């Protein structure tokens, strides 16, 4: 389905675009500096005074058990929810400006009611790409995601793994500086998970900073360059992946890696 002025839909959450990566007007978003980050709701503290700094380059995995606060932290950084305390600083840029150079893919991808190709074409229209240039770019994006044969199929009838790869392809076509991923393979089988992980690695290799949540230790071992380990809304460790998996510093991380339930 082609995108015209009359049929443009609001962009799904996490799908915005600023200038292209090579554009001199596009200032860097990193380092990301978080200081004293706090989130309270319903009389409870969900995120407890978190501090960290993320640099360009390494794939960052936010790891921890269910309920640790991983998704909340990601949404706070992306500006989808407002903190009740502390600061989130994307290299001095305003939250609105920072979001224009980010993309976010959720556990359950938000796809438009159109074909797989139409979803990619919509992202290109958001980016301001001329209509005549879109077909070739759509074809290329679908091929990278292994979805060429499904170009004309409705996005909403694709399998879970296919939908997630489409969501990643749509996000990547915007060439964001930062790609935020919230448990992108939590409901997928091993083969679909492997395909999504390969696409994530390719997006990172092309120059996009990946920040991703997972509770899957195997996945974290495969993908992480550095680990932020959360438990009960507290950041207990921020360290290089090799060091974290070899010798975690906190008893909670050690127990988590041994498969023990954390309360």
C-alpha positions in Angstrom: 0.0 0.0 0.0 1.4 3.4 -1.0 1.4 6.3 1.4 -0.2 9.5 0.4 -1.0 12.7 2.2 -4.6 11.5 2.7 -3.6 8.2 4.2 -0.7 9.0 6.5 -1.3 7.6 10.0 0.3 8.8 13.2 3.7 7.2 13.7 3.7 4.4 16.2 5.5 5.1 19.5 9.2 4.9 19.0 9.0 5.7 15.3 10.3 9.2 14.7 13.1 10.5 12.5 15.5 13.4 12.5 18.2 14.3 9.9 20.1 11.4 8.3 23.2 10.1 10.1 25.7 11.8 7.8 24.0 15.2 8.2 26.3 17.7 9.9 23.2 19.2 11.6 22.7 16.0 13.6 24.6 16.3 16.9 25.6 13.2 18.8 23.2 11.8 21.4 25.9 10.0 23.4 27.1 9.9 26.1 23.8 9.3 27.8 24.2 10.4 31.4 21.6 9.3 34.0 21.8 10.7 37.5 19.6 10.1 40.5 16.8 8.6 38.3 13.7 7.9 40.3 10.2 6.8 39.5 7.4 6.6 42.0 3.8 5.5 41.3 0.9 4.4 43.5 2.9 5.2 46.7 5.7 2.9 45.6 9.2 3.5 44.4 9.8 1.6 41.2 13.1 3.0 40.1 15.6 3.9 42.9 18.1 6.7 42.3 19.9 5.1 39.4 23.2 6.5 38.1 25.0 5.4 34.9 26.7 6.7 31.8 26.5 5.0 28.4 29.0 5.7 25.6 28.8 5.1 21.9 29.8 1.8 20.6 29.1 -1.2 22.9 25.9 -3.1 22.8 24.3 -2.4 26.2 22.1 -5.1 27.7 19.9 -4.3 30.6 19.6 -7.6 32.4 17.5 -8.8 35.4 14.6 -10.9 36.5 11.0 -10.1 35.7 9.9 -7.1 37.6 13.4 -5.7 38.0 12.4 -2.4 36.3 14.2 -3.0 33.0 11.3 -1.9 30.7 10.5 1.1 33.0 14.2 2.2 32.7 14.1 1.9 28.9 10.8 3.9 28.6 12.1 6.6 30.9 15.2 7.0 28.8 13.1 7.2 25.7 10.8 9.8 27.2 7.7 7.6 27.1 7.1 8.1 30.8 8.3 11.0 33.0 10.6 10.4 35.9 9.7 11.8 39.4 13.3 12.6 40.2 16.8 12.8 38.7 18.1 13.6 35.3 18.4 11.9 31.9 20.8 13.8 29.7 21.3 12.8 26.0 24.5 14.8 25.5 22.8 18.0 26.3 19.9 17.7 23.9 16.3 18.3 24.9 14.1 15.1 25.3 12.1 16.0 22.2 15.2 16.5 20.1 16.8 13.3 21.5 13.7 11.2 20.6 13.9 12.3 17.0 17.2 10.4 16.7 16.1 7.3 18.5 13.8 4.4 17.6 12.2 1.9 20.0 10.9 -1.6 19.3 8.6 -3.2 21.9 8.1 -6.8 23.1 4.9 -6.7 21.0 5.7 -4.7 17.9 3.3 -1.9 16.9 2.6 -2.4 13.2 0.3 -0.4 10.9 -2.7 -2.0 9.2 -1.0 -2.4 5.8 1.4 -4.7 4.1 5.0 -5.4 5.3 6.2 -3.2 2.4 3.7 -0.5 3.4 5.1 -0.4 6.9 8.6 0.3 5.6 7.3 2.9 3.1 5.5 4.7 5.9 8.8 5.0 7.8 10.5 6.4 4.8 7.7 9.0 4.4 8.2 10.0 8.1 11.9 10.4 7.3 11.1 12.6 4.3 12.4 10.4 1.6 11.0 11.2 -1.9 8.3 8.9 -3.1 10.2 7.8 -6.2 13.1 6.6 -4.0 11.0 4.5 -1.7 10.4 1.3 -3.7 14.1 0.4 -4.0 14.7 1.2 -0.3 11.7 -0.8 0.8 13.0 -3.8 -1.3 16.4 -3.5 0.3 15.1 -3.2 3.8 12.8 -6.3 3.4 15.7 -8.3 1.9 18.0 -7.5 4.9 15.2 -8.7 7.2 14.6 -11.9 5.2 11.0 -10.7 4.4 11.2 -10.2 0.6 8.7 -13.0 -0.1 6.2 -11.4 2.4 6.3 -7.9 1.0 2.6 -7.8 0.1 1.3 -9.7 3.1 -0.6 -7.8 5.8 1.9 -7.1 8.6 -0.7 -8.1 11.2 -1.0 -11.7 9.9 2.8 -12.3 10.0 4.2 -14.7 12.6 5.7 -13.2 15.8 9.2 -13.5 14.6 8.4 -12.0 11.2 6.6 -9.1 12.8 9.6 -8.4 15.1 12.0 -8.5 12.1 9.6 -6.1 10.3 9.5 -3.8 13.2 13.4 -3.8 13.4 13.6 -3.2 9.6 11.2 -0.3 9.9 13.2 1.2 12.8 16.5 0.7 11.1 15.4 2.4 7.8 15.2 5.6 9.9 19.0 5.3 10.6 18.6 6.2 14.3 21.6 6.9 16.4 20.0 4.9 19.2 17.9 1.7 19.0 16.0 0.8 22.2 14.8 -2.8 22.3 12.4 -4.0 25.0 12.6 -7.8 25.3 12.3 -8.2 21.5 12.4 -12.0 21.5 10.6 -12.9 24.7 7.7 -14.7 22.9 9.7 -16.3 20.1 11.0 -19.8 19.4 14.7 -20.5 19.2 14.9 -20.2 15.4 12.9 -16.9 15.3 15.1 -15.6 18.2 18.3 -16.4 16.3 17.0 -14.5 13.2 16.1 -11.4 15.3 19.5 -11.5 17.1 21.3 -11.6 13.7 19.3 -8.6 12.5 20.1 -6.7 15.8 23.8 -7.5 15.3 23.7 -6.2 11.7 22.0 -3.0 12.8 24.7 -2.4 15.5 27.4 -3.2 13.0 26.0 -0.5 10.7 26.7 2.1 13.4 23.5 2.3 15.6 23.9 2.1 19.4 21.8 -0.8 20.7 20.3 -0.6 24.2 18.2 -3.7 25.0 16.4 -5.3 27.9 16.3 -9.1 28.4 15.9 -11.6 31.3 17.4 -14.3 29.1 21.0 -15.1 30.3 21.9 -17.0 27.1 20.8 -14.0 25.0 22.7 -11.6 27.1 25.9 -13.7 26.8 25.5 -13.7 23.0 24.8 -10.1 22.5 26.1 -8.0 25.4 29.3 -5.9 25.3 28.3 -4.3 28.6 25.7 -5.2 31.2 23.4 -3.1 33.5 22.0 -5.5 36.1 18.8 -4.4 37.8 16.9 -5.9 40.7 13.9 -4.3 42.4 14.4 -1.1 40.5 18.0 -0.7 41.7 21.1 -0.8 39.5 23.4 -3.3 41.2 26.1 -3.6 38.5 27.3 -1.8 35.4 30.3 -3.6 33.9 31.8 -5.1 30.8 29.9 -8.3 29.8 33.0 -10.5 30.0 33.7 -9.5 33.5 30.0 -9.7 34.6 29.6 -13.2 33.4 33.0 -14.3 34.7 32.6 -12.9 38.2 29.6 -10.8 39.1 30.1 -8.5 42.1 26.6 -8.6 43.6 25.1 -11.6 45.4 21.8 -11.0 43.5 23.5 -11.2 40.1 25.4 -14.3 41.1 22.1 -15.9 42.2 20.4 -14.9 39.0 23.1 -16.5 37.0 22.7 -19.7 38.9 19.0 -19.8 38.1 17.8 -19.0 41.6 14.6 -17.1 42.2 15.2 -13.6 43.4 12.7 -12.0 45.8 
